[in-house]
Amino acid sequence: MIQTISILPGVTLRCFRDDRFKQNSLSLQFVRPMQKDEVAMNALLPAVLLRGCQSAPDLRAITLRLDDLYGGAVGAQVRRVGDYQTTGLSCSFMKDQFALSEDQIFAPMLAFLQELMFHPLLVDGAFSKEYVESEKRNLISAIAAQRNDKRAYAGAQMIRRMCKNDSFGIPRLGEIEDVEAITAEGLYAHYQKVLRESPVHIFYVGQRQPEEIAQLLKPAFASLDRNPILLPEQTGYHISDPSDEEEVMDVAQGKLSMGLYTPITLRDAAFVPMQIFNTLFGGGMTCKLFMTIREQMSLCYDISSSYHGSKGIVTVAAGIDHDKAALVRQEIIRQLQACQQGDFTEEELRSAKEALLSQLRSTHDSPGAIEGYYATAALSGLPLSPEDYMERVEKTTAQQVADAAKTLQLHTVYFVRGEG
Amino acid sequence: MEKIFYPEVGETLWREKLPCGLEVQVLPRPGFTKKLCYFVTDYGAIHREFTMDGVSYNAPAGVAHYLEHKLFDMPGRDITGEFAALGAIPNAFTSYDMTAYYFSCTENFTQNLRLLLEFVTTPYFTPESVAKEQGIIDQEIGMNEDNPDNRLFELLVQTMYREHPIRTPILGTRQSIAQITPEVLSACHRAFYRPENMILCVVGDVEPEEVAAIAQQMLSDAPHPEVTYLRSWQEPVQTEQKLVSERMEVSMPMFQLAFKSEPVGRGEDAVRRELVADLAAEALFGESSQLYLQMYDDGLIDASFGGGFETIEGMAMLIASGDSRRPEAVRDAVLREAARIAEEGIEESDFLRMKRSALGRRIRGLDSFESTCFRICAYYFAKYDYFRLPALYRQIGREDIRQFLQQTVTQDSLCLAVIYPNEEETI
């Protein structure tokens, strides 16, 4: 279903042709290694690009152009994919057929996206200081605001400790002091480096021909002085010293976060059993953690686990009463051990498989899910199409799930406790 | 079934009012594997006073949400597990003015549909299970108390409104939910889960006639109780207290600035007023407005800023929210800009562009099963047909926008709520 075209060396276009949607979606991603010294710049870059280009030099001019294109949307896209970080822009916009009279949207929108990406507003040969400073403030606020969501905060603190020796421990938006240190000149130099050396991944969902899109995008890349680098291969989890900490905050509900690791990543054959384990353990509505700790024991409002397949990390998060932490931790471990010993019913296994299958079957039902699956698979090294993936899920046995669970080791715990 | 084609949005909707009173609407989506099904009642957290067969009830706050949780219980069965075994993900939510139960699936659609209709129409409440739920909802209330956005909205509406039940949180309070008994839940279920008070809506590649047939078969034609419920409140448009604030563990001051407006009611005029208000919000402080750029450049607001027109049964308000170190300066700038637009009006070309943009975003939104299904239901209760919106946009003129801002965005009707960081907190 995916057509891949190499527009130029290091510039890959992937297209999912589909006429069921009322819109077109396109994302333009520059791929970087996830590194502490540039993560904040990669996070900041698209925000600055979206402040103004030469033909639309401020926010209002940009919005007016987009409004003219029937409310087309352009957004910053910054993602962590294993050891890589992507930075770039994405857009979605209505199909021409719904426009009034003969208005065109497709070609003008792609042209505008390229103006934003390649022709930013420049002042004295660099980005506008005003825009850079203002977007730095936004990014700093966003980093600081992560404290507002205490569940996410506890999770971030846990990962920071568990991944001291791994790129996964680098915060996605960088640290406040990294952002503060960025200058308009420095960011512009970084931007030029990104344009010159980064592999580019473009993803399109819609009814247009791949060749048509390649033709519209090629001139911009051809005019750049490109020398694409080879990215290092993706790696699994790099271990560090374990930790077990508590922080006291003014909160009504305690937030518990636990981190476990496994050698199994999405590049391994045991990935699918591991994913099924996670769904059965803490990923779905009928999972063990939810059914026992919330439904049977009423110890928490929410509890869930996630498997980060690009790294081989499983995290557990729970919102609990302050004095129940020891009890909840003990029960989480007990449920893990049950999975490791194959102590789950045929029905639990079936439910977990069905939940995964249902999610995979509907991958092709939304432009966002399509882009999310294929663009991430290409970068993270997941060798399975949704169809192959589903076939593996069907074939996985209870023993394989238990074997995958056995590889998990508890590593780090972080608990945000209330003062009361 | 009636089949209606809407060429402007490229959609075909099937609909039927069943003999039992239930409205069924199906939007077929050939070529998609996902099926989404909503079963919704025109009943939410604010509907607490009602009469049923001549008897008056005044239910404790939080009962609609409590009922939503408890309906998943069936004697000796695990409903979520049964859905899961059929590959479906069931869920539910309670808002101020509606309660929705839904599932999405890719296979076993008709079995899942039967299960949904069955569990929502089968009340089963035991004293033990009702008591146990209190612990879970207590935790949910605790989680909300830690959520600054949530707390801010509560602060705002408690300050702005005197009579409207939006003053009480959807979940209720720890005290109010302690008063909920199996009897209270049963009475509310009988009163509000009558088929004529509900809609069943499906989006996906399904057979519309089959959906209607299953619903007709599963739901009882037996006579239902006579129910009337309180749906409007005497509420002045003026606000008494204009400013309210609190401290919490947040990184930066957060604000919500609102202007009280007349409730819109139901029907075409109501929906038209909503669209006018949305466009007015866009003209006043949307991303394409002069004010937005000015405030952004002055550092008064950041990317977290946004707003629009909120309508809940019996109330409506224009609201803007975001993070700002100077929320009072944002308030003053919004008032000044509204006065300027009320004076000068907006350019015809700007107005047409705004309408084009709003229409384009609505059409793109149809790609989302969730938002489309939700809107079909919400607009059904508002007594308007969602897919006729493009025609309604054509009727709106720029003078409507000017008038709306002149009437609504005034010192008389405003309230500003702020949550400041705890004092010892530094960034």
Interface residues (C-beta under 8 A of the other chain):
Chain A: R20 F21 K22 Q23 A47 D58 L59 R60 T63 L64 L66 D67 D68 L69 Y70 G71 G72 A73 S92 F93 M94 Q97 F98 L100 E130 S134 R137 N138 I140 S141 A142 A144 A145 R147 N148 D149 K150 I176 M249 D250 V251 A252 Q253 G284 M285 T286 R294 S298 C300 Y301 D302 G319 D321 E347 R350 S351 E354 A355 L357 S358 R361 S362 H364 D365 S366 P367
Chain B: E8 V9 G10 R29 G31 F32 T33 K34 D78 T80 G81 F83 A84 A85 L86 G87 A88 I89 P90 N91 S104 C105 T106 E107 K132 G135 I136 Q139 E140 G142 M143 E145 D146 N147 P148 M248 E249 V250 S251 M252 G286 E287 S288 S289 Q290 Y292 L293 Y296 D297 G299 D302 A303 S304 D323 R353 M354 R356 S357 A358 L359 G360 R361 I363 R364 L366 D367 S368 F369 N422 I427
